[in-house]
């Protein structure tokens, strides 16, 4: 029996011992399972899977076929998507803010680290394709955490290899101290990064030079020696595919945006007038095709850019249709209803955070995603469309602190064990960080008014497919079981 197997049923239980009584963990369709001992004990095999170092499972649930797996990571405000292909390649699209800008101190880098260090029991993270959908910090920050040697000391894995880096082209520049997206003329953004040489040139430019944290991120990319390339779609040419994922690959990844125009012999992107509309509107737009299944990944596209894409795809708008779509811009209502009608997704995944200044996802866009979704009804029950949100799937347990203890407290040459019990008199000082905030705010409150967030559960949304059936799942932490919905691809 081969060492590595994959779960072929929707779920299966792993037991603590070979007697098959106490459940250790419940696995999900497609989970990687390592056989630790090929000789069954009481009909069960000793295995490692997910976080469990060892446990026992009935071999009837194990098969040889890996699936296409997508993990929509809960990064708070921002996006983070890890794709594991059937060939076991790893594609990371965006990563949320950097850890230091996160209230919970985590980014997509931490999930990727867990995947390799704990699930795979490997010391090295290998990302075959790293894709930055656009140049906003709530998307590239977690990527930076992975490749920044000064920061990734928090990782359990000892090294990180990025084989290829892709981006949308638009970036943050400065000229005479002013921050902008570079040269914009006659309705087009002309200052575009492309390969590694263009990044090197942008870091030492004369008229325009890369600016701020984006420049520091690009500097890290340059220092990795990783090959770089800009992604776009030119309507006057045939559709491009992500290198290595063309029509001859089991998983095809088609590039649908940003829309590129050649202006005086030079590639340029559409100017949507404001900096935020430009960075979001020129996000990388990808469609994953595996078997009959289609998954559309949209970055932070907005209404203007979606309308522009629909116009550019005139006669080919069927290219937008998908079984699963990542909702644009965290569920913002700056969205084209017409675009959603072309997508007609059976399942929509919204990556949103807790920052009330954004108020994502917006109620009307949740409604629009449902109204335009592919409808399937069976037995008087709605099967699709479905809407998932990383924020809704997140949970935490709240506790009331009642005592502060300090062992071996040193004071004036003496050592004490201290316990403080008067909650109203005990003052607690702490630092509060908002999503994307660079500077933490000092706060002080009485212990009686403070609440402790105990066991923070991230709202990871799993999507898996064999090319025909599509499974969406979130983990119910209350009973450690999966909440699963499945449907067949319509393509």
C-alpha positions in Angstrom: 0.0 0.0 0.0 1.3 3.4 -0.9 2.2 5.8 1.9 -0.1 8.7 0.8 -3.8 8.3 0.2 -6.8 10.6 -0.1 -10.2 10.5 1.5 -12.7 9.3 -1.1 -15.8 9.8 1.0 -17.3 13.1 2.0 -16.2 12.6 5.6 -14.6 9.9 7.7 -13.7 9.6 11.4 -10.1 9.1 12.7 -10.0 7.3 16.1 -7.6 7.8 18.9 -6.9 4.1 19.2 -7.4 1.0 17.1 -10.5 0.0 19.1 -12.4 2.6 17.1 -14.2 4.1 20.1 -13.1 7.7 20.8 -13.1 10.0 17.7 -9.9 12.1 17.3 -10.8 14.1 14.2 -13.2 14.0 11.2 -11.6 14.2 7.8 -13.0 15.9 4.7 -13.3 14.6 1.1 -9.9 14.8 -0.5 -7.9 15.2 2.7 -4.3 13.9 2.5 -3.7 10.8 4.6 -0.3 9.4 5.4 -0.2 5.6 6.2 2.1 5.2 9.2 1.7 1.4 9.4 0.5 -0.7 6.5 -0.6 -3.6 8.7 -4.2 -3.1 10.0 -5.0 -3.3 13.7 -8.6 -4.4 14.4 -9.3 -3.6 10.7 -8.0 0.0 11.1 -4.9 1.6 9.7 -2.6 3.9 11.7 -2.4 7.2 9.9 -1.4 10.9 10.1 -3.7 13.5 8.7 -4.3 17.3 9.2 -3.1 18.1 12.8 -3.4 14.6 14.3 0.1 13.1 14.6 -1.4 9.6 14.6 -4.8 8.0 14.7 -6.8 5.1 13.2 -9.1 5.0 10.2 -11.0 2.3 8.2 -9.1 1.8 4.9 -12.4 1.6 3.0 -12.5 5.4 3.1 -9.1 5.8 1.4 -8.4 6.2 -2.3 -5.7 7.2 -4.7 -7.3 10.2 -6.4 -6.4 13.7 -5.1 -8.8 16.6 -5.7 -8.6 20.2 -6.7 -8.6 22.0 -3.3 -9.2 25.7 -2.6 -8.9 27.2 0.8 -10.4 30.6 1.3 -8.4 31.8 4.3 -9.9 34.0 7.0 -7.4 36.9 7.0 -9.8 39.4 8.5 -9.9 42.4 6.2 -8.4 41.2 2.9 -8.1 38.1 0.7 -6.0 35.0 0.9 -6.6 31.9 -1.2 -4.4 28.7 -1.2 -5.0 26.4 -4.2 -3.7 22.8 -4.1 -3.9 21.2 -7.5 -4.5 17.5 -8.2 -0.8 17.3 -9.1 0.0 18.7 -5.6 1.2 22.1 -6.8 0.5 25.0 -4.6 -0.8 28.4 -5.8 -1.2 31.2 -3.3 -3.3 34.2 -4.3 -3.0 37.2 -1.9 -2.6 36.9 1.8 -4.3 39.7 3.7 -2.5 42.4 5.7 0.9 41.7 7.2 0.8 40.2 10.7 1.8 43.4 12.3 -1.2 45.2 10.8 -3.7 42.5 11.9 -5.7 42.8 15.1 -5.3 39.0 15.5 -1.7 38.9 14.5 -2.2 36.3 11.7 -2.1 36.4 7.9 -2.4 33.7 5.1 1.3 33.0 5.8 0.3 31.2 9.0 -2.2 28.9 7.3 0.3 28.0 4.6 2.9 27.4 7.3 0.5 25.1 9.1 -0.3 23.3 5.9 3.3 22.4 5.2 4.7 22.0 8.7 1.8 20.2 10.4 -0.3 18.6 7.7 2.6 17.6 5.4 5.2 17.4 8.1 7.7 19.3 5.9 10.3 21.8 6.8 10.2 23.8 3.6 7.3 25.8 2.1 7.2 25.5 -1.7 4.8 27.9 -3.5 4.8 27.0 -7.2 2.9 30.2 -8.2 2.5 33.3 -6.0 -0.1 35.8 -7.4 -0.7 39.3 -6.1 -4.1 40.3 -7.5 -3.3 44.0 -7.0 -1.2 46.4 -5.1 -3.4 47.0 -2.0 -1.8 46.1 1.4 -4.8 43.9 2.5 -3.8 41.6 -0.4 0.0 41.5 -0.7 0.8 41.8 3.1 0.5 38.1 3.9 2.6 37.3 0.8 5.2 39.6 2.2 5.1 37.7 5.5 6.1 34.5 3.7 9.1 35.9 1.7 10.4 38.5 4.2 13.4 36.8 5.8 13.3 39.3 8.7 9.7 38.5 9.5 9.2 34.8 8.8 11.1 33.7 11.9 7.5 33.1 13.3 7.1 30.3 10.8 7.5 26.6 11.9 8.9 25.8 8.5 12.6 26.7 8.2 12.6 27.9 4.6 10.3 29.2 1.8 10.7 28.8 -1.9 8.6 30.8 -4.4 9.0 29.4 -7.9 7.1 32.1 -9.8 5.6 35.5 -8.9 2.8 37.1 -10.9 1.1 40.5 -10.4 -1.4 42.9 -12.1 1.1 45.5 -13.3 -0.1 48.6 -11.6 1.8 49.8 -8.5 2.5 52.6 -6.1 5.0 55.3 -7.3 6.2 58.6 -6.1 7.3 61.7 -8.0 8.5 64.8 -6.3 7.3 63.2 -3.0 3.7 62.7 -4.2 2.2 59.2 -4.2 0.4 58.0 -7.3 0.0 55.1 -9.7 2.6 56.7 -12.0 2.1 58.1 -15.4 -1.6 58.3 -16.4 -2.4 59.8 -19.8 -5.5 59.9 -22.1 -7.4 57.5 -19.9 -4.7 54.9 -19.5 -2.2 53.9 -16.8 1.2 53.6 -18.4 3.5 53.0 -15.5 3.4 49.2 -15.3 5.7 46.8 -13.7 6.4 43.5 -15.6 9.4 41.2 -15.1 12.1 41.2 -12.5 14.2 43.7 -14.5 11.3 46.2 -14.5 11.0 45.9 -10.7 14.8 46.6 -10.3 14.4 49.6 -12.6 11.3 50.8 -10.6 13.2 50.7 -7.4 15.9 53.0 -8.7 13.8 55.1 -11.1 14.6 58.7 -11.9 11.3 60.4 -12.7 9.0 57.8 -11.0 10.3 55.5 -8.2 8.4 52.8 -6.4 6.9 54.1 -3.2 6.3 53.0 0.4 5.5 49.5 1.6 4.8 48.5 -2.0 8.4 49.3 -2.8 9.6 47.3 0.2 7.5 44.4 -0.9 8.9 44.6 -4.4 12.4 44.8 -3.0 11.7 41.4 -1.2 10.5 39.9 -4.5 13.6 41.1 -6.2 15.9 39.6 -3.5 14.3 36.2 -3.8 15.6 35.9 -7.4 12.1 34.6 -8.3 11.0 35.0 -11.9 8.2 37.6 -12.2 5.6 38.3 -14.8 2.6 40.7 -15.3 -0.8 39.1 -16.0 -3.4 40.6 -18.3 -5.8 39.9 -21.1 -5.7 41.7 -24.4 -9.1 41.4 -26.2 -7.3 41.7 -29.6 -5.4 38.5 -28.9 -6.4 35.0 -27.8 -6.9 34.3 -24.2 -3.7 33.6 -22.2 -3.3 30.9 -19.6 -1.2 31.0 -16.5 2.1 29.4 -17.6 2.0 25.7 -17.0 -1.8 25.7 -16.7 -3.0 25.7 -20.3 -5.4 23.6 -22.2 -3.0 20.7 -22.1 -3.0 20.7 -18.3 -5.6 18.9 -16.1 -6.2 22.2 -14.4 -6.4 25.2 -16.8 -6.2 28.7 -15.4 -7.4 31.3 -17.9 -6.5 35.0 -17.5 -9.5 37.2 -18.0 -8.2 40.4 -16.5 -7.0 43.1 -16.1 -7.8 44.2 -19.6 -4.7 45.4 -21.4 -4.6 48.0 -24.2 -1.6 48.7 -26.4 -1.1 52.5 -26.5 1.7 53.7 -28.9 3.2 50.3 -28.8 3.3 50.0 -25.0 0.9 48.0 -22.8 -1.4 50.1 -20.6 -4.4 49.6 -18.3 -7.7 51.5 -18.1 -7.8 54.6 -15.9 -10.9 54.3 -13.7 -10.2 57.9 -12.4 -9.4 57.4 -8.7 -6.4 55.5 -7.1 -8.6 53.0 -5.3 -10.8 52.4 -8.3 -7.7 51.9 -10.4 -5.9 49.4 -8.0 -9.1 47.5 -7.4 -10.5 47.7 -10.9 -7.3 46.4 -12.5 -7.2 43.3 -10.3 -6.1 39.9 -11.8 -9.2 38.0 -12.9 -8.7 34.2 -13.2 -10.9 31.3 -14.1 -10.0 27.8 -13.0 -11.3 25.0 -15.2 -11.0 21.4 -13.9 -13.0 18.8 -15.6 -16.5 20.3 -15.9 -16.1 22.6 -12.9 -15.4 26.3 -13.2 -14.2 28.7 -10.4 -13.8 32.4 -10.9 -11.4 34.4 -8.7 -12.0 38.2 -8.9 -9.7 40.1 -6.7 -11.3 43.5 -5.8 -13.0 44.3 -9.1 -15.5 47.2 -8.9 -18.5 48.2 -10.9 -16.6 50.3 -13.5 -14.1 47.6 -14.1 -16.7 44.9 -14.3 -18.7 46.9 -16.9 -15.4 47.4 -18.8 -14.7 43.7 -18.7 -18.2 42.8 -20.0 -17.7 45.3 -22.8 -14.2 43.9 -23.6 -15.6 40.4 -23.7 -18.4 41.3 -26.1 -19.5 38.0 -27.7 -17.5 36.0 -25.1 -19.3 36.9 -21.9 -19.9 33.2 -21.3 -16.2 33.2 -20.2 -17.4 34.7 -16.9 -19.8 31.9 -16.1 -18.7 29.8 -13.1 -19.9 27.3 -10.5 -18.0 29.1 -7.7 -17.0 32.7 -7.5 -15.0 34.7 -5.0 -17.1 37.8 -4.4 -15.4 41.0 -5.6 -13.9 43.3 -3.0 -15.1 41.5 0.2 -18.8 42.0 -0.6 -18.6 45.7 -1.4 -21.7 47.1 -3.1 -19.5 48.8 -5.7 -20.5 46.0 -8.0 -22.2 45.4 -11.4 -25.4 43.5 -11.2 -25.0 42.8 -14.9 -21.6 41.2 -14.3 -23.1 38.9 -11.6 -25.8 37.8 -14.0 -23.1 36.6 -16.4 -21.3 34.7 -13.7 -24.5 33.1 -12.3 -22.5 31.3 -9.6 -24.0 28.3 -7.6 -21.7 29.2 -4.7 -20.3 32.6 -3.7 -17.4 33.0 -1.3 -17.0 36.3 0.5 -13.7 37.1 2.1 -14.6 39.8 4.7 -13.3 41.1 8.0 -14.5 42.7 11.2 -13.6 46.3 10.5 -16.8 48.3 10.8 -15.4 51.1 8.7 -15.9 48.9 5.7 -19.2 47.2 6.8 -18.6 44.2 4.5 -20.4 42.3 3.2 -23.1 44.8 2.2 -26.6 43.5 2.5 -27.6 44.4 -1.0 -24.6 42.6 -2.6 -25.4 39.5 -0.5 -28.9 39.7 -1.9 -27.6 40.4 -5.5 -25.3 37.3 -5.2 -28.3 35.2 -4.3 -30.7 36.8 -6.9 -28.2 36.2 -9.8 -27.0 32.8 -8.7 -27.7 29.5 -10.4 -30.9 28.2 -8.9 -31.5 24.6 -8.3 -34.4 23.3 -6.2 -35.0 19.7 -5.0 -37.8 18.4 -2.8 -39.0 21.9 -2.0 -35.5 22.9 -0.8 -33.1 25.4 -2.3 -29.8 23.6 -3.1 -28.1 26.5 -4.9 -27.2 29.4 -4.9 -25.3 29.4 -1.6 -23.3 32.3 0.0 -20.4 31.8 2.3 -18.5 34.4 4.3 -15.2 33.9 6.1 -16.4 36.4 8.7 -19.7 34.6 9.3 -17.9 31.3 9.6 -15.5 32.8 12.2 -16.2 32.3 15.9 -14.6 32.9 19.3 -15.4 32.1 22.9 -15.6 34.9 25.4 -14.5 34.7 29.0 -14.8 36.9 32.0 -11.4 37.4 33.8 -11.6 37.4 37.6 -8.0 37.2 38.8 -4.5 38.3 37.8 -1.6 36.1 39.0 2.1 36.6 38.9 4.6 33.8 40.0 8.0 34.9 41.4 7.3 38.6 41.2 10.4 40.5 42.2 10.1 43.7 44.3 12.7 45.5 46.4 14.9 42.4 46.6 12.1 40.0 47.6 10.2 37.4 45.5 6.4 37.0 45.8 3.6 35.1 44.3 0.8 37.6 43.7 -2.9 37.1 43.1 -5.1 40.2 42.5 -8.8 39.5 43.0 -10.6 42.9 43.2 -11.7 43.2 39.5 -12.9 46.8 39.9 -9.6 48.1 41.2 -7.3 46.2 38.8 -6.5 48.3 35.7 -5.4 46.5 32.6 -3.5 48.3 29.8 -3.4 46.9 26.3 -2.8 47.9 22.7 -5.6 47.9 20.1 -4.8 47.5 16.4 -7.4 48.2 13.7 -7.3 46.2 10.4 -4.5 47.7 8.4 -3.4 50.0 11.2 0.3 50.8 11.5 0.1 52.2 15.0 -1.5 50.4 17.8 -3.7 52.6 20.2 -3.0 52.4 23.9 -6.1 51.5 26.0 -6.8 51.0 29.7 -9.8 49.5 31.4 -10.8 47.9 34.6 -10.5 44.1 34.7 -14.2 43.9 35.5 -15.0 45.5 32.1 -12.5 43.4 30.1 -13.4 40.2 28.2 -11.0 37.6 27.1 -11.2 36.1 23.6 -10.7 32.4 24.3 -10.2 30.0 21.4 -10.3 32.1 18.3 -11.7 30.0 15.4 -10.9 31.2 11.9 -13.6 31.2 9.2 -11.8 29.0 6.6 -14.1 28.1 3.7 -13.1 24.8 1.9 -14.0 24.2 -1.8 -13.1 20.9 -3.4 -13.9 19.2 -6.7 -13.1 16.1 -8.7 -14.1 18.0 -11.8 -17.8 17.0 -11.6 -19.0 17.2 -8.0 -18.2 20.4 -6.0 -18.1 20.4 -2.2 -18.2 23.5 0.0 -17.5 23.0 3.7 -16.9 24.9 6.9 -15.9 23.3 10.2 -18.4 23.3 13.1 -16.2 23.9 16.1 -19.0 23.0 18.5 -18.9 19.3 17.7 -15.8 19.2 15.4 -17.8 18.1 12.4 -18.1 19.4 8.9 -21.0 21.4 7.6 -21.1 20.3 3.9 -23.0 21.2 0.8 -22.4 19.5 -2.5 -23.7 20.1 -6.1 -22.8 19.0 -9.6 -21.1 21.3 -12.1 -23.4 22.6 -14.8 -20.7 22.9 -17.5 
